[in-house]
Amino acid sequence: MSKGKTAVQEIINQVNNMQENCTVDTSLRPQRKCLLCGTPGHYQKKCPGVKEN
């Protein structure tokens, strides 16, 4: 390969490595909370603490 193609290939490899290392960890994002009881993991419509009539 020519020098130009080698440099481009190195840049592509670096970008691919960065993408593999930059996965989003969803556990670090704040979760939405229920408006009724304030606990994360469910919404107001499906709140287990509310009895339906």
PQR file with spaces between the fields and no chain letter, atoms N, CA, C, O and H, PARSE charges and radii, in Angstrom:
ATOM       1  N    MET     1       0.841   -1.191    0.000 -0.4000 1.5000
ATOM       2  CA   MET     1       0.000    0.000    0.000 -0.0000 2.0000
ATOM       3  C    MET     1       0.882    1.249    0.000  0.5500 1.7000
ATOM       4  O    MET     1       2.021    1.224    0.466 -0.5500 1.4000
ATOM       5  N    SER     2       0.351    2.296   -0.512 -0.4000 1.5000
ATOM       6  CA   SER     2       1.086    3.557   -0.498 -0.0000 2.0000
ATOM       7  C    SER     2       0.979    4.191    0.875  0.5500 1.7000
ATOM       8  O    SER     2       0.183    3.758    1.708 -0.5500 1.4000
ATOM       9  H    SER     2      -0.574    2.317   -0.891  0.4000 1.0000
ATOM      10  N    LYS     3       1.785    5.218    1.109 -0.4000 1.5000
ATOM      11  CA   LYS     3       1.789    5.879    2.411 -0.0000 2.0000
ATOM      12  C    LYS     3       0.443    6.515    2.724  0.5500 1.7000
ATOM      13  O    LYS     3       0.012    6.507    3.877 -0.5500 1.4000
ATOM      14  H    LYS     3       2.432    5.570    0.432  0.4000 1.0000
ATOM      15  N    GLY     4      -0.221    7.059    1.729 -0.4000 1.5000
ATOM      16  CA   GLY     4      -1.519    7.698    1.946 -0.0000 2.0000
ATOM      17  C    GLY     4      -2.572    6.709    2.387  0.5500 1.7000
ATOM      18  O    GLY     4      -3.362    6.995    3.287 -0.5500 1.4000
ATOM      19  H    GLY     4       0.129    7.066    0.792  0.4000 1.0000
ATOM      20  N    LYS     5      -2.587    5.550    1.760 -0.4000 1.5000
ATOM      21  CA   LYS     5      -3.571    4.534    2.126 -0.0000 2.0000
ATOM      22  C    LYS     5      -3.291    3.989    3.520  0.5500 1.7000
ATOM      23  O    LYS     5      -4.224    3.678    4.259 -0.5500 1.4000
ATOM      24  H    LYS     5      -1.945    5.318    1.029  0.4000 1.0000
ATOM      25  N    THR     6      -2.019    3.870    3.888 -0.4000 1.5000
ATOM      26  CA   THR     6      -1.668    3.381    5.219 -0.0000 2.0000
ATOM      27  C    THR     6      -2.133    4.365    6.281  0.5500 1.7000
ATOM      28  O    THR     6      -2.661    3.949    7.311 -0.5500 1.4000
ATOM      29  H    THR     6      -1.261    4.123    3.287  0.4000 1.0000
ATOM      30  N    ALA     7      -1.951    5.648    6.055 -0.4000 1.5000
ATOM      31  CA   ALA     7      -2.370    6.660    7.019 -0.0000 2.0000
ATOM      32  C    ALA     7      -3.886    6.652    7.176  0.5500 1.7000
ATOM      33  O    ALA     7      -4.399    6.754    8.291 -0.5500 1.4000
ATOM      34  H    ALA     7      -1.522    5.986    5.217  0.4000 1.0000
ATOM      35  N    VAL     8      -4.598    6.530    6.069 -0.4000 1.5000
ATOM      36  CA   VAL     8      -6.059    6.489    6.128 -0.0000 2.0000
ATOM      37  C    VAL     8      -6.513    5.241    6.871  0.5500 1.7000
ATOM      38  O    VAL     8      -7.453    5.312    7.664 -0.5500 1.4000
ATOM      39  H    VAL     8      -4.181    6.447    5.164  0.4000 1.0000
ATOM      40  N    GLN     9      -5.879    4.111    6.641 -0.4000 1.5000
ATOM      41  CA   GLN     9      -6.249    2.866    7.313 -0.0000 2.0000
ATOM      42  C    GLN     9      -6.000    2.979    8.819  0.5500 1.7000
ATOM      43  O    GLN     9      -6.790    2.471    9.615 -0.5500 1.4000
ATOM      44  H    GLN     9      -5.116    4.052    5.997  0.4000 1.0000
ATOM      45  N    GLU    10      -4.909    3.640    9.213 -0.4000 1.5000
ATOM      46  CA   GLU    10      -4.631    3.838   10.637 -0.0000 2.0000
ATOM      47  C    GLU    10      -5.714    4.696   11.284  0.5500 1.7000
ATOM      48  O    GLU    10      -6.144    4.406   12.400 -0.5500 1.4000
ATOM      49  H    GLU    10      -4.267    4.052    8.566  0.4000 1.0000
ATOM      50  N    ILE    11      -6.152    5.729   10.612 -0.4000 1.5000
ATOM      51  CA   ILE    11      -7.207    6.597   11.141 -0.0000 2.0000
ATOM      52  C    ILE    11      -8.512    5.819   11.268  0.5500 1.7000
ATOM      53  O    ILE    11      -9.219    5.954   12.267 -0.5500 1.4000
ATOM      54  H    ILE    11      -5.802    5.965    9.705  0.4000 1.0000
ATOM      55  N    ILE    12      -8.834    5.013   10.274 -0.4000 1.5000
ATOM      56  CA   ILE    12     -10.053    4.202   10.326 -0.0000 2.0000
ATOM      57  C    ILE    12      -9.987    3.230   11.495  0.5500 1.7000
ATOM      58  O    ILE    12     -10.982    3.038   12.193 -0.5500 1.4000
ATOM      59  H    ILE    12      -8.260    4.904    9.462  0.4000 1.0000
ATOM      60  N    ASN    13      -8.837    2.618   11.717 -0.4000 1.5000
ATOM      61  CA   ASN    13      -8.675    1.697   12.844 -0.0000 2.0000
ATOM      62  C    ASN    13      -8.843    2.419   14.178  0.5500 1.7000
ATOM      63  O    ASN    13      -9.460    1.881   15.097 -0.5500 1.4000
ATOM      64  H    ASN    13      -8.028    2.774   11.150  0.4000 1.0000
ATOM      65  N    GLN    14      -8.304    3.623   14.291 -0.4000 1.5000
ATOM      66  CA   GLN    14      -8.445    4.388   15.524 -0.0000 2.0000
ATOM      67  C    GLN    14      -9.909    4.749   15.789  0.5500 1.7000
ATOM      68  O    GLN    14     -10.372    4.656   16.926 -0.5500 1.4000
ATOM      69  H    GLN    14      -7.804    4.060   13.543  0.4000 1.0000
ATOM      70  N    VAL    15     -10.625    5.151   14.765 -0.4000 1.5000
ATOM      71  CA   VAL    15     -12.039    5.499   14.912 -0.0000 2.0000
ATOM      72  C    VAL    15     -12.842    4.270   15.326  0.5500 1.7000
ATOM      73  O    VAL    15     -13.705    4.362   16.199 -0.5500 1.4000
ATOM      74  H    VAL    15     -10.248    5.226   13.842  0.4000 1.0000
ATOM      75  N    ASN    16     -12.569    3.127   14.711 -0.4000 1.5000
ATOM      76  CA   ASN    16     -13.273    1.899   15.072 -0.0000 2.0000
ATOM      77  C    ASN    16     -12.998    1.516   16.517  0.5500 1.7000
ATOM      78  O    ASN    16     -13.911    1.080   17.219 -0.5500 1.4000
ATOM      79  H    ASN    16     -11.868    3.052   14.002  0.4000 1.0000
ATOM      80  N    ASN    17     -11.765    1.667   16.976 -0.4000 1.5000
ATOM      81  CA   ASN    17     -11.431    1.359   18.366 -0.0000 2.0000
ATOM      82  C    ASN    17     -12.136    2.302   19.319  0.5500 1.7000
ATOM      83  O    ASN    17     -12.598    1.881   20.380 -0.5500 1.4000
ATOM      84  H    ASN    17     -11.024    2.021   16.406  0.4000 1.0000
ATOM      85  N    MET    18     -12.227    3.590   18.951 -0.4000 1.5000
ATOM      86  CA   MET    18     -12.918    4.552   19.800 -0.0000 2.0000
ATOM      87  C    MET    18     -14.404    4.219   19.901  0.5500 1.7000
ATOM      88  O    MET    18     -14.993    4.344   20.975 -0.5500 1.4000
ATOM      89  H    MET    18     -11.853    3.932   18.089  0.4000 1.0000
ATOM      90  N    GLN    19     -15.016    3.799   18.800 -0.4000 1.5000
ATOM      91  CA   GLN    19     -16.432    3.457   18.805 -0.0000 2.0000
ATOM      92  C    GLN    19     -16.691    2.233   19.672  0.5500 1.7000
ATOM      93  O    GLN    19     -17.718    2.168   20.349 -0.5500 1.4000
ATOM      94  H    GLN    19     -14.538    3.697   17.927  0.4000 1.0000
ATOM      95  N    GLU    20     -15.787    1.268   19.666 -0.4000 1.5000
ATOM      96  CA   GLU    20     -15.953    0.073   20.491 -0.0000 2.0000
ATOM      97  C    GLU    20     -15.826    0.403   21.967  0.5500 1.7000
ATOM      98  O    GLU    20     -16.506   -0.200   22.797 -0.5500 1.4000
ATOM      99  H    GLU    20     -14.953    1.321   19.116  0.4000 1.0000
ATOM     100  N    ASN    21     -14.962    1.356   22.304 -0.4000 1.5000
ATOM     101  CA   ASN    21     -14.727    1.708   23.699 -0.0000 2.0000
ATOM     102  C    ASN    21     -15.734    2.705   24.243  0.5500 1.7000
ATOM     103  O    ASN    21     -15.779    2.926   25.453 -0.5500 1.4000
ATOM     104  H    ASN    21     -14.410    1.846   21.630  0.4000 1.0000
ATOM     105  N    CYS    22     -16.538    3.309   23.392 -0.4000 1.5000
ATOM     106  CA   CYS    22     -17.471    4.363   23.809 -0.0000 2.0000
ATOM     107  C    CYS    22     -18.909    3.868   23.820  0.5500 1.7000
ATOM     108  O    CYS    22     -19.808    4.568   23.354 -0.5500 1.4000
ATOM     109  H    CYS    22     -16.501    3.129   22.409  0.4000 1.0000
ATOM     110  N    THR    23     -19.135    2.681   24.339 -0.4000 1.5000
ATOM     111  CA   THR    23     -20.504    2.196   24.429 -0.0000 2.0000
ATOM     112  C    THR    23     -21.226    2.947   25.533  0.5500 1.7000
ATOM     113  O    THR    23     -20.616    3.307   26.540 -0.5500 1.4000
ATOM     114  H    THR    23     -18.405    2.112   24.717  0.4000 1.0000
ATOM     115  N    VAL    24     -22.502    3.184   25.359 -0.4000 1.5000
ATOM     116  CA   VAL    24     -23.305    3.914   26.326 -0.0000 2.0000
ATOM     117  C    VAL    24     -23.765    2.955   27.409  0.5500 1.7000
ATOM     118  O    VAL    24     -24.382    1.929   27.124 -0.5500 1.4000
ATOM     119  H    VAL    24     -22.998    2.891   24.542  0.4000 1.0000
ATOM     120  N    ASP    25     -23.463    3.295   28.645 -0.4000 1.5000
ATOM     121  CA   ASP    25     -23.904    2.494   29.781 -0.0000 2.0000
ATOM     122  C    ASP    25     -25.210    3.092   30.284  0.5500 1.7000
ATOM     123  O    ASP    25     -25.220    4.163   30.890 -0.5500 1.4000
ATOM     124  H    ASP    25     -22.962    4.129   28.877  0.4000 1.0000
ATOM     125  N    THR    26     -26.305    2.398   30.030 -0.4000 1.5000
ATOM     126  CA   THR    26     -27.616    2.954   30.384 -0.0000 2.0000
ATOM     127  C    THR    26     -27.828    3.023   31.888  0.5500 1.7000
ATOM     128  O    THR    26     -28.711    3.750   32.345 -0.5500 1.4000
ATOM     129  H    THR    26     -26.297    1.528   29.537  0.4000 1.0000
ATOM     130  N    SER    27     -27.046    2.291   32.668 -0.4000 1.5000
ATOM     131  CA   SER    27     -27.216    2.347   34.113 -0.0000 2.0000
ATOM     132  C    SER    27     -26.721    3.674   34.684  0.5500 1.7000
ATOM     133  O    SER    27     -27.074    4.026   35.809 -0.5500 1.4000
ATOM     134  H    SER    27     -26.329    1.700   32.297  0.4000 1.0000
ATOM     135  N    LEU    28     -25.910    4.415   33.927 -0.4000 1.5000
ATOM     136  CA   LEU    28     -25.406    5.691   34.407 -0.0000 2.0000
ATOM     137  C    LEU    28     -26.364    6.839   34.110  0.5500 1.7000
ATOM     138  O    LEU    28     -26.247    7.917   34.695 -0.5500 1.4000
ATOM     139  H    LEU    28     -25.624    4.129   33.013  0.4000 1.0000
ATOM     140  N    ARG    29     -27.307    6.611   33.208 -0.4000 1.5000
ATOM     141  CA   ARG    29     -28.276    7.657   32.894 -0.0000 2.0000
ATOM     142  C    ARG    29     -29.343    7.694   33.976  0.5500 1.7000
ATOM     143  O    ARG    29     -29.718    6.647   34.504 -0.5500 1.4000
ATOM     144  H    ARG    29     -27.402    5.736   32.733  0.4000 1.0000
ATOM     145  N    PRO    30     -29.844    8.883   34.317 -0.5600 1.5000
ATOM     146  CA   PRO    30     -30.921    8.928   35.308  0.2800 2.0000
ATOM     147  C    PRO    30     -32.201    8.326   34.734  0.5500 1.7000
ATOM     148  O    PRO    30     -32.568    8.599   33.591 -0.5500 1.4000
ATOM     149  N    GLN    31     -32.870    7.513   35.531 -0.4000 1.5000
ATOM     150  CA   GLN    31     -34.109    6.889   35.082 -0.0000 2.0000
ATOM     151  C    GLN    31     -35.274    7.834   35.332  0.5500 1.7000
ATOM     152  O    GLN    31     -35.235    8.671   36.233 -0.5500 1.4000
ATOM     153  H    GLN    31     -32.572    7.291   36.460  0.4000 1.0000
ATOM     154  N    ARG    32     -36.299    7.684   34.525 -0.4000 1.5000
ATOM     155  CA   ARG    32     -37.529    8.449   34.742 -0.0000 2.0000
ATOM     156  C    ARG    32     -38.232    7.868   35.958  0.5500 1.7000
ATOM     157  O    ARG    32     -38.191    6.663   36.205 -0.5500 1.4000
ATOM     158  H    ARG    32     -36.331    7.004   33.792  0.4000 1.0000
ATOM     159  N    LYS    33     -38.871    8.741   36.703 -0.4000 1.5000
ATOM     160  CA   LYS    33     -39.549    8.304   37.920 -0.0000 2.0000
ATOM     161  C    LYS    33     -41.056    8.406   37.767  0.5500 1.7000
ATOM     162  O    LYS    33     -41.566    9.236   37.014 -0.5500 1.4000
ATOM     163  H    LYS    33     -38.905    9.720   36.502  0.4000 1.0000
ATOM     164  N    CYS    34     -41.751    7.558   38.485 -0.4000 1.5000
ATOM     165  CA   CYS    34     -43.203    7.587   38.532 -0.0000 2.0000
ATOM     166  C    CYS    34     -43.649    8.891   39.185  0.5500 1.7000
ATOM     167  O    CYS    34     -43.082    9.304   40.196 -0.5500 1.4000
ATOM     168  H    CYS    34     -41.337    6.884   39.097  0.4000 1.0000
ATOM     169  N    LEU    35     -44.655    9.537   38.615 -0.4000 1.5000
ATOM     170  CA   LEU    35     -45.140   10.795   39.174 -0.0000 2.0000
ATOM     171  C    LEU    35     -45.959   10.593   40.443  0.5500 1.7000
ATOM     172  O    LEU    35     -46.122   11.531   41.223 -0.5500 1.4000
ATOM     173  H    LEU    35     -45.116    9.201   37.793  0.4000 1.0000
ATOM     174  N    LEU    36     -46.472    9.393   40.661 -0.4000 1.5000
ATOM     175  CA   LEU    36     -47.307    9.147   41.838 -0.0000 2.0000
ATOM     176  C    LEU    36     -46.488    8.768   43.068  0.5500 1.7000
ATOM     177  O    LEU    36     -46.667    9.344   44.141 -0.5500 1.4000
ATOM     178  H    LEU    36     -46.339    8.631   40.027  0.4000 1.0000
ATOM     179  N    CYS    37     -45.579    7.788   42.906 -0.4000 1.5000
ATOM     180  CA   CYS    37     -44.844    7.315   44.082 -0.0000 2.0000
ATOM     181  C    CYS    37     -43.384    7.755   44.096  0.5500 1.7000
ATOM     182  O    CYS    37     -42.735    7.670   45.139 -0.5500 1.4000
ATOM     183  H    CYS    37     -45.433    7.321   42.034  0.4000 1.0000
ATOM     184  N    GLY    38     -42.847    8.224   42.961 -0.4000 1.5000
ATOM     185  CA   GLY    38     -41.493    8.747   42.910 -0.0000 2.0000
ATOM     186  C    GLY    38     -40.396    7.706   42.736  0.5500 1.7000
ATOM     187  O    GLY    38     -39.216    8.055   42.748 -0.5500 1.4000
ATOM     188  H    GLY    38     -43.374    8.293   42.114  0.4000 1.0000
ATOM     189  N    THR    39     -40.754    6.450   42.575 -0.4000 1.5000
ATOM     190  CA   THR    39     -39.726    5.426   42.392 -0.0000 2.0000
ATOM     191  C    THR    39     -39.432    5.227   40.907  0.5500 1.7000
ATOM     192  O    THR    39     -40.339    5.332   40.082 -0.5500 1.4000
ATOM     193  H    THR    39     -41.713    6.166   42.565  0.4000 1.0000
ATOM     194  N    PRO    40     -38.185    4.943   40.560 -0.5600 1.5000
ATOM     195  CA   PRO    40     -37.839    4.729   39.153  0.2800 2.0000
ATOM     196  C    PRO    40     -38.248    3.338   38.691  0.5500 1.7000
ATOM     197  O    PRO    40     -38.445    2.440   39.510 -0.5500 1.4000
ATOM     198  N    GLY    41     -38.372    3.162   37.403 -0.4000 1.5000
ATOM     199  CA   GLY    41     -38.631    1.850   36.835 -0.0000 2.0000
ATOM     200  C    GLY    41     -40.020    1.654   36.266  0.5500 1.7000
ATOM     201  O    GLY    41     -40.266    0.668   35.571 -0.5500 1.4000
ATOM     202  H    GLY    41     -38.212    3.892   36.737  0.4000 1.0000
ATOM     203  N    HIS    42     -40.922    2.559   36.540 -0.4000 1.5000
ATOM     204  CA   HIS    42     -42.260    2.453   35.954 -0.0000 2.0000
ATOM     205  C    HIS    42     -42.849    3.851   35.832  0.5500 1.7000
ATOM     206  O    HIS    42     -42.299    4.828   36.340 -0.5500 1.4000
ATOM     207  H    HIS    42     -40.722    3.360   37.104  0.4000 1.0000
ATOM     208  N    TYR    43     -43.976    3.916   35.148 -0.4000 1.5000
ATOM     209  CA   TYR    43     -44.646    5.185   34.912 -0.0000 2.0000
ATOM     210  C    TYR    43     -45.910    5.283   35.745  0.5500 1.7000
ATOM     211  O    TYR    43     -46.346    4.310   36.361 -0.5500 1.4000
ATOM     212  H    TYR    43     -44.422    3.122   34.735  0.4000 1.0000
ATOM     213  N    GLN    44     -46.485    6.466   35.752 -0.4000 1.5000
ATOM     214  CA   GLN    44     -47.691    6.741   36.523 -0.0000 2.0000
ATOM     215  C    GLN    44     -48.830    5.800   36.135  0.5500 1.7000
ATOM     216  O    GLN    44     -49.572    5.331   36.998 -0.5500 1.4000
ATOM     217  H    GLN    44     -46.130    7.256   35.251  0.4000 1.0000
ATOM     218  N    LYS    45     -48.966    5.529   34.857 -0.4000 1.5000
ATOM     219  CA   LYS    45     -50.065    4.696   34.375 -0.0000 2.0000
ATOM     220  C    LYS    45     -49.977    3.268   34.908  0.5500 1.7000
ATOM     221  O    LYS    45     -51.009    2.639   35.144 -0.5500 1.4000
ATOM     222  H    LYS    45     -48.364    5.910   34.156  0.4000 1.0000
ATOM     223  N    LYS    46     -48.769    2.745   35.100 -0.4000 1.5000
ATOM     224  CA   LYS    46     -48.589    1.360   35.541 -0.0000 2.0000
ATOM     225  C    LYS    46     -48.028    1.269   36.956  0.5500 1.7000
ATOM     226  O    LYS    46     -47.344    0.300   37.283 -0.5500 1.4000
ATOM     227  H    LYS    46     -47.931    3.255   34.908  0.4000 1.0000
ATOM     228  N    CYS    47     -48.299    2.243   37.783 -0.4000 1.5000
ATOM     229  CA   CYS    47     -47.777    2.275   39.143 -0.0000 2.0000
ATOM     230  C    CYS    47     -48.387    1.118   39.948  0.5500 1.7000
ATOM     231  O    CYS    47     -49.610    1.008   40.045 -0.5500 1.4000
ATOM     232  H    CYS    47     -48.855    3.031   37.517  0.4000 1.0000
ATOM     233  N    PRO    48     -47.541    0.261   40.519 -0.5600 1.5000
ATOM     234  CA   PRO    48     -48.053   -0.845   41.307  0.2800 2.0000
ATOM     235  C    PRO    48     -48.658   -0.422   42.630  0.5500 1.7000
ATOM     236  O    PRO    48     -49.399   -1.196   43.237 -0.5500 1.4000
ATOM     237  N    GLY    49     -48.363    0.784   43.098 -0.4000 1.5000
ATOM     238  CA   GLY    49     -48.870    1.257   44.365 -0.0000 2.0000
ATOM     239  C    GLY    49     -50.267    1.852   44.286  0.5500 1.7000
ATOM     240  O    GLY    49     -50.842    2.210   45.314 -0.5500 1.4000
ATOM     241  H    GLY    49     -47.761    1.412   42.605  0.4000 1.0000
ATOM     242  N    VAL    50     -50.823    1.962   43.085 -0.4000 1.5000
ATOM     243  CA   VAL    50     -52.138    2.566   42.899 -0.0000 2.0000
ATOM     244  C    VAL    50     -53.141    1.470   42.578  0.5500 1.7000
ATOM     245  O    VAL    50     -52.926    0.680   41.659 -0.5500 1.4000
ATOM     246  H    VAL    50     -50.356    1.671   42.250  0.4000 1.0000
ATOM     247  N    LYS    51     -54.216    1.418   43.315 -0.4000 1.5000
ATOM     248  CA   LYS    51     -55.268    0.431   43.058 -0.0000 2.0000
ATOM     249  C    LYS    51     -56.245    0.997   42.036  0.5500 1.7000
ATOM     250  O    LYS    51     -56.689    2.140   42.145 -0.5500 1.4000
ATOM     251  H    LYS    51     -54.391    2.059   44.062  0.4000 1.0000
ATOM     252  N    GLU    52     -56.571    0.173   41.037 -0.4000 1.5000
ATOM     253  CA   GLU    52     -57.537    0.604   40.025 -0.0000 2.0000
ATOM     254  C    GLU    52     -58.945    0.316   40.498  0.5500 1.7000
ATOM     255  O    GLU    52     -59.180   -0.696   41.158 -0.5500 1.4000
ATOM     256  H    GLU    52     -56.210   -0.756   40.948  0.4000 1.0000
ATOM     257  N    ASN    53     -59.895    1.194   40.169 -0.4000 1.5000
ATOM     258  CA   ASN    53     -61.305    0.994   40.552 -0.0000 2.0000
ATOM     259  C    ASN    53     -62.035    0.228   39.505  0.5500 1.7000
ATOM     260  O    ASN    53     -63.229   -0.035   39.653 -0.5500 1.4000
ATOM     261  H    ASN    53     -59.704    2.016   39.633  0.4000 1.0000
